[in-house]
């Protein structure tokens, strides 16, 4: 069937419409074997490069050019909206996939109106098929039921290099007051550390250069020149790989919230808090920490480079007391780490985090009932069900999009009632109010059909 497709984009449409995972793999393999630039397209769609665009960017691009959506028409994704647009007086361009790759490279350092103009000038003359699939590729959301794992399975079968994903070791949630949860997840004795509220960052120093990489694989070197300079001074002529967090501290010793780390307001000092040494990821954490301490003490100390608070935890009572102390001091929570674990990127098996939001007795102040003002479809396998609810509080000063906390059953139920969702009340849980009148890490709990008025979160 796929051999009847006239273009690569016909093949992509067929893959999107096919329900069988096995058949999708067969079709992707066929496309890779018969289309010259198919590999480059899939690599762009599944790599870790941050192009700085979202669905909203494309809608803003169109609105800036006077192109608006009909109020009675709903599209599952902006790519579907783009595909049905016709630009009178222009012919489809002859741009090829290598042009898309080059455009993606150029797009990375663009922002604001310049980014919108660049998007428009590139997409305006594309054929409908290219508008649809190239938009999805740049958004890393092909919406065809095939993820990076599927692509890499096919790549491997063809002897192609797999699409690599940058990753750091991640943390699983734990309620340290739930002894069953502790027994299931945590090996005691372990290591306990302060959980800082900042930007997770890998620091790589080699050949007297320094690269800072965010958790999502974005190069953030240019954002923190003071930290880069301090790292280069401290580890001159050395090769060092660190895992840590960029945190803003004030003279009082308090650290800024997550939102404040990127603010350049002249208040506070941004520091790099280091908690792991990754030169050898195959040795146990307790020994990686010992090596880190030795490395730290053998070089000149820089004021904006600090080691994380780090203590041994012999019994869960130690963790509970330290957690309570940290919360009293205004910190975000506690980290618990398996002292005998290797550093496993993308794994959540050996590192755990506890914040007040994870402890039932501390959760009530982090719940709210908000007014639903709209909704959006999900992505990937959830592209035909509701994936996001748009919410606002009674004072209309706090607005937030909630896209997590849904079960599959929730998504189906919400989609069935989508025509009457607007104006209803939704109960959510969140970590904290932000400085930009939003809520950090909001999660869906349930629809409150018993309530007609939203909470006022302006106070």
LUMDOMI-435524 format. One record per residue (C-alpha): residue in one letter; x, y, z. Coordinates in steps of 0.5 Angstrom, whole numbers, m for minus. Example, Ala and Ser with C-alpha at 12.3 -4.5 7.8 and 13.67 -1.06 7.14 Angstrom:
BEGIN
> res | xx | yy | zz
> a | 25 | m9 | 16
> s | 27 | m2 | 14
This chain:
BEGIN
> res | xx | yy | zz
> x | 0 | 0 | 0
> x | 6 | 5 | 2
> x | 9 | 4 | m5
> x | 3 | 7 | m8
> x | 4 | 14 | m5
> x | 7 | 19 | m9
> x | 11 | 23 | m4
> x | 14 | 22 | 2
> x | 9 | 27 | 5
> x | 3 | 22 | 3
> x | 7 | 16 | 6
> x | 7 | 20 | 13
> x | 0 | 21 | 12
> x | m1 | 14 | 11
> x | 3 | 12 | 17
> x | m1 | 17 | 21
> x | m7 | 14 | 19
> x | m5 | 7 | 21
> x | m7 | 4 | 27
> x | m2 | m2 | 28
> x | 5 | m1 | 31
> x | 8 | m6 | 27
> x | 5 | m3 | 20
> x | 8 | 4 | 22
> x | 15 | 1 | 23
> x | 14 | m3 | 16
> x | 12 | 4 | 13
> x | 18 | 8 | 16
> x | 23 | 3 | 14
> x | 20 | 3 | 7
> x | 20 | 11 | 7
> x | 28 | 11 | 10
> x | 30 | 6 | 4
> x | 26 | 10 | m1
> x | 27 | 17 | 0
> x | 33 | 21 | 0
> x | 32 | 26 | 6
> x | 27 | 22 | 10
> x | 33 | 20 | 15
> x | 34 | 28 | 16
> x | 27 | 29 | 17
> x | 26 | 24 | 22
> x | 33 | 26 | 26
> x | 30 | 33 | 26
> x | 23 | 31 | 29
> x | 26 | 27 | 34
> x | 33 | 31 | 36
> x | 33 | 35 | 43
> x | 35 | 41 | 39
> x | 30 | 47 | 42
> x | 28 | 51 | 36
> x | 24 | 56 | 41
> x | 17 | 55 | 38
> x | 11 | 53 | 40
> x | 4 | 52 | 37
> x | 2 | 59 | 39
> x | 8 | 62 | 35
> x | 5 | 59 | 29
> x | m2 | 62 | 31
> x | 2 | 69 | 33
> x | 5 | 69 | 26
> x | m1 | 68 | 22
> x | m5 | 73 | 26
> x | 1 | 78 | 25
> x | m1 | 77 | 18
> x | m8 | 78 | 19
> x | m10 | 71 | 18
> x | m15 | 69 | 23
> x | m18 | 62 | 25
> x | m26 | 62 | 24
> x | m29 | 62 | 31
> x | m33 | 56 | 30
> x | m28 | 52 | 27
> x | m23 | 48 | 32
> x | m17 | 44 | 29
> x | m14 | 39 | 33
> x | m7 | 42 | 32
> x | m4 | 48 | 29
> x | m1 | 44 | 23
> x | m8 | 42 | 21
> x | m10 | 49 | 21
> x | m4 | 51 | 17
> x | m5 | 45 | 12
> x | m12 | 48 | 10
> x | m9 | 55 | 8
> x | m9 | 57 | 1
> x | m4 | 63 | 0
> x | m7 | 67 | m6
> x | m2 | 69 | m12
> x | 4 | 65 | m9
> x | 6 | 58 | m12
> x | 9 | 52 | m7
> x | 16 | 53 | m6
> x | 21 | 48 | m8
> x | 24 | 48 | m1
> x | 27 | 41 | 0
> x | 28 | 38 | 7
> x | 36 | 40 | 8
> x | 33 | 47 | 7
> x | 28 | 45 | 13
> x | 34 | 43 | 17
> x | 38 | 49 | 15
> x | 32 | 53 | 17
> x | 32 | 50 | 24
> x | 39 | 52 | 26
> x | 37 | 59 | 24
> x | 31 | 59 | 28
> x | 35 | 57 | 35
> x | 37 | 64 | 36
> x | 31 | 68 | 34
> x | 26 | 71 | 38
> x | 20 | 76 | 38
> x | 17 | 79 | 32
> x | 24 | 77 | 28
> x | 22 | 70 | 30
> x | 15 | 71 | 27
> x | 17 | 74 | 21
> x | 22 | 69 | 20
> x | 17 | 63 | 21
> x | 12 | 67 | 16
> x | 17 | 68 | 10
> x | 19 | 61 | 11
> x | 12 | 58 | 11
> x | 8 | 62 | 7
> x | 10 | 59 | 0
> x | 10 | 52 | 2
> x | 5 | 46 | 0
> x | 0 | 44 | 4
> x | 3 | 38 | 6
> x | 10 | 41 | 8
> x | 6 | 46 | 12
> x | 3 | 41 | 16
> x | 9 | 36 | 17
> x | 15 | 41 | 17
> x | 11 | 45 | 23
> x | 10 | 38 | 27
> x | 18 | 37 | 26
> x | 20 | 43 | 28
> x | 15 | 42 | 34
> x | 18 | 35 | 36
> x | 11 | 33 | 35
> x | 9 | 29 | 29
> x | 3 | 26 | 32
> x | 3 | 20 | 28
> x | 3 | 15 | 33
> x | 11 | 14 | 33
> x | 16 | 16 | 38
> x | 23 | 16 | 39
> x | 23 | 9 | 41
> x | 20 | 7 | 35
> x | 24 | 11 | 30
> x | 31 | 8 | 34
> x | 28 | 1 | 33
> x | 27 | 2 | 25
> x | 34 | 6 | 25
> x | 38 | 0 | 29
> x | 35 | m5 | 24
> x | 37 | m1 | 18
> x | 44 | 0 | 21
> x | 43 | 7 | 22
> x | 46 | 11 | 28
> x | 40 | 12 | 33
> x | 37 | 19 | 35
> x | 41 | 21 | 42
> x | 37 | 24 | 47
> x | 41 | 28 | 52
> x | 39 | 27 | 59
> x | 40 | 28 | 67
> x | 39 | 23 | 72
> x | 32 | 25 | 75
> x | 28 | 24 | 81
> x | 22 | 20 | 83
> x | 17 | 23 | 88
> x | 16 | 20 | 95
> x | 12 | 22 | 101
> x | 17 | 21 | 107
> x | 12 | 20 | 112
> x | 8 | 14 | 108
> x | 12 | 8 | 111
> x | 10 | 4 | 105
> x | 12 | 9 | 100
> x | 19 | 9 | 103
> x | 20 | 2 | 104
> x | 18 | 1 | 97
> x | 22 | 6 | 94
> x | 28 | 8 | 98
> x | 34 | 4 | 101
> x | 37 | 6 | 107
> x | 42 | 8 | 109
> x | 42 | 13 | 104
> x | 44 | 21 | 102
> x | 40 | 27 | 104
> x | 41 | 33 | 101
> x | 37 | 40 | 100
> x | 33 | 41 | 94
> x | 34 | 48 | 91
> x | 29 | 51 | 87
> x | 33 | 53 | 81
> x | 35 | 51 | 74
> x | 38 | 44 | 73
> x | 44 | 45 | 69
> x | 50 | 40 | 67
> x | 57 | 44 | 67
> x | 62 | 41 | 62
> x | 69 | 44 | 62
> x | 74 | 42 | 57
> x | 80 | 45 | 54
> x | 79 | 52 | 58
> x | 72 | 52 | 55
> x | 65 | 51 | 59
> x | 58 | 49 | 56
> x | 52 | 49 | 61
> x | 47 | 45 | 58
> x | 39 | 45 | 61
> x | 36 | 39 | 63
> x | 32 | 39 | 56
> x | 39 | 39 | 53
> x | 39 | 47 | 51
> x | 45 | 50 | 51
> x | 45 | 56 | 56
> x | 52 | 58 | 56
> x | 51 | 65 | 54
> x | 45 | 66 | 60
> x | 50 | 65 | 65
> x | 57 | 69 | 64
> x | 59 | 70 | 71
> x | 58 | 62 | 73
> x | 62 | 60 | 66
> x | 67 | 65 | 68
> x | 68 | 62 | 75
> x | 68 | 55 | 73
> x | 73 | 56 | 68
> x | 77 | 60 | 73
> x | 76 | 54 | 78
> x | 78 | 48 | 74
> x | 83 | 51 | 69
> x | 86 | 46 | 65
> x | 82 | 41 | 67
> x | 77 | 36 | 64
> x | 71 | 36 | 69
> x | 63 | 34 | 68
> x | 58 | 37 | 74
> x | 51 | 36 | 75
> x | 48 | 42 | 79
> x | 43 | 47 | 79
> x | 43 | 55 | 78
> x | 40 | 58 | 84
> x | 39 | 66 | 86
> x | 41 | 67 | 93
> x | 40 | 74 | 97
> x | 45 | 76 | 102
> x | 40 | 73 | 107
> x | 42 | 66 | 105
> x | 35 | 65 | 102
> x | 34 | 63 | 95
> x | 30 | 66 | 90
> x | 24 | 62 | 87
> x | 25 | 58 | 80
> x | 22 | 64 | 76
> x | 27 | 69 | 79
> x | 33 | 65 | 77
> x | 33 | 68 | 70
> x | 31 | 75 | 72
> x | 36 | 81 | 71
> x | 34 | 85 | 77
> x | 40 | 87 | 80
> x | 38 | 83 | 86
> x | 41 | 77 | 89
> x | 47 | 73 | 86
> x | 46 | 67 | 81
> x | 50 | 61 | 84
> x | 52 | 54 | 81
> x | 50 | 49 | 87
> x | 54 | 43 | 85
> x | 51 | 36 | 87
> x | 55 | 31 | 83
> x | 61 | 29 | 79
> x | 60 | 26 | 72
> x | 67 | 24 | 70
> x | 66 | 17 | 72
> x | 58 | 15 | 72
> x | 59 | 8 | 73
> x | 62 | 9 | 80
> x | 57 | 9 | 86
> x | 54 | 16 | 88
> x | 58 | 16 | 95
> x | 65 | 15 | 92
> x | 63 | 20 | 86
> x | 61 | 25 | 92
> x | 68 | 24 | 95
> x | 71 | 25 | 89
> x | 67 | 31 | 88
> x | 69 | 34 | 95
> x | 77 | 32 | 94
> x | 76 | 36 | 87
> x | 73 | 42 | 90
> x | 78 | 43 | 96
> x | 84 | 42 | 91
> x | 82 | 48 | 87
> x | 81 | 56 | 89
> x | 74 | 57 | 92
> x | 69 | 61 | 88
> x | 64 | 65 | 92
> x | 59 | 63 | 86
> x | 60 | 56 | 86
> x | 58 | 52 | 92
> x | 57 | 45 | 94
> x | 50 | 42 | 96
> x | 48 | 41 | 103
> x | 50 | 33 | 104
> x | 48 | 29 | 110
> x | 48 | 21 | 111
> x | 41 | 19 | 113
> x | 41 | 12 | 117
> x | 33 | 12 | 118
> x | 27 | 15 | 116
> x | 26 | 20 | 122
> x | 33 | 23 | 120
> x | 30 | 25 | 113
> x | 23 | 27 | 116
> x | 27 | 32 | 121
> x | 32 | 35 | 116
> x | 26 | 36 | 111
> x | 22 | 40 | 117
> x | 28 | 44 | 118
> x | 29 | 46 | 110
> x | 21 | 47 | 110
> x | 22 | 52 | 116
> x | 28 | 55 | 113
> x | 24 | 57 | 106
> x | 27 | 51 | 102
> x | 23 | 47 | 97
> x | 24 | 40 | 100
> x | 29 | 35 | 101
> x | 33 | 30 | 96
> x | 34 | 23 | 98
> x | 39 | 19 | 94
> x | 42 | 12 | 94
> x | 49 | 12 | 96
> x | 50 | 5 | 92
> x | 47 | 7 | 85
> x | 51 | 9 | 79
> x | 49 | 15 | 75
> x | 44 | 13 | 70
> x | 41 | 18 | 65
> x | 34 | 19 | 65
> x | 32 | 14 | 70
> x | 28 | 16 | 77
> x | 30 | 9 | 80
> x | 36 | 12 | 85
> x | 34 | 19 | 87
> x | 28 | 22 | 90
> x | 25 | 28 | 92
> x | 20 | 30 | 97
> x | 16 | 37 | 97
> x | 10 | 39 | 102
> x | 6 | 38 | 96
> x | 7 | 31 | 96
> x | 5 | 30 | 103
> x | m2 | 30 | 104
> x | m3 | 33 | 111
> x | 1 | 39 | 108
> x | m3 | 39 | 101
> x | m9 | 43 | 103
> x | m6 | 50 | 102
> x | m4 | 48 | 95
> x | m11 | 47 | 92
> x | m16 | 51 | 88
> x | m22 | 51 | 85
> x | m22 | 55 | 78
> x | m26 | 57 | 72
> x | m25 | 54 | 66
> x | m25 | 59 | 60
> x | m23 | 54 | 55
> x | m19 | 48 | 53
> x | m14 | 45 | 48
> x | m13 | 38 | 45
> x | m7 | 34 | 47
> x | m1 | 31 | 43
> x | 1 | 25 | 41
> x | m3 | 19 | 42
> x | m8 | 24 | 46
> x | m9 | 28 | 40
> x | m16 | 27 | 39
> x | m18 | 28 | 46
> x | m17 | 34 | 51
> x | m10 | 35 | 54
> x | m11 | 42 | 57
> x | m16 | 46 | 61
> x | m15 | 54 | 61
> x | m17 | 56 | 68
> x | m17 | 63 | 71
> x | m19 | 65 | 79
> x | m25 | 69 | 81
> x | m20 | 76 | 81
> x | m18 | 74 | 74
> x | m11 | 76 | 76
> x | m9 | 69 | 76
> x | m9 | 65 | 70
> x | m6 | 58 | 68
> x | m6 | 52 | 63
> x | m7 | 45 | 66
> x | m4 | 40 | 62
> x | m2 | 34 | 67
> x | m6 | 30 | 72
> x | m11 | 27 | 67
> x | m12 | 20 | 67
> x | m14 | 17 | 60
> x | m21 | 16 | 63
> x | m21 | 24 | 65
> x | m19 | 25 | 58
> x | m25 | 21 | 55
> x | m30 | 24 | 60
> x | m28 | 31 | 59
> x | m28 | 31 | 51
> x | m35 | 28 | 51
> x | m37 | 34 | 55
> x | m33 | 39 | 52
> x | m38 | 43 | 49
> x | m40 | 45 | 56
> x | m34 | 46 | 60
> x | m33 | 53 | 59
> x | m36 | 56 | 65
> x | m35 | 50 | 70
> x | m31 | 50 | 76
> x | m24 | 45 | 76
> x | m21 | 43 | 82
> x | m13 | 43 | 81
> x | m7 | 42 | 86
> x | m1 | 47 | 85
> x | 6 | 48 | 88
> x | 6 | 56 | 89
> x | 4 | 62 | 86
> x | 9 | 65 | 81
> x | 11 | 72 | 80
> x | 8 | 72 | 73
> x | 1 | 71 | 76
> x | 1 | 64 | 74
> x | 1 | 57 | 78
> x | 7 | 53 | 78
> x | 6 | 45 | 77
> x | m1 | 45 | 76
> x | m5 | 39 | 76
> x | m12 | 37 | 75
> x | m16 | 34 | 80
> x | m23 | 34 | 78
> x | m29 | 38 | 75
> x | m33 | 41 | 81
> x | m40 | 41 | 79
> x | m42 | 42 | 86
> x | m39 | 49 | 85
> x | m41 | 55 | 81
> x | m36 | 60 | 84
> x | m28 | 60 | 83
> x | m23 | 62 | 89
> x | m20 | 68 | 89
> x | m12 | 67 | 89
> x | m10 | 75 | 89
> x | m9 | 75 | 96
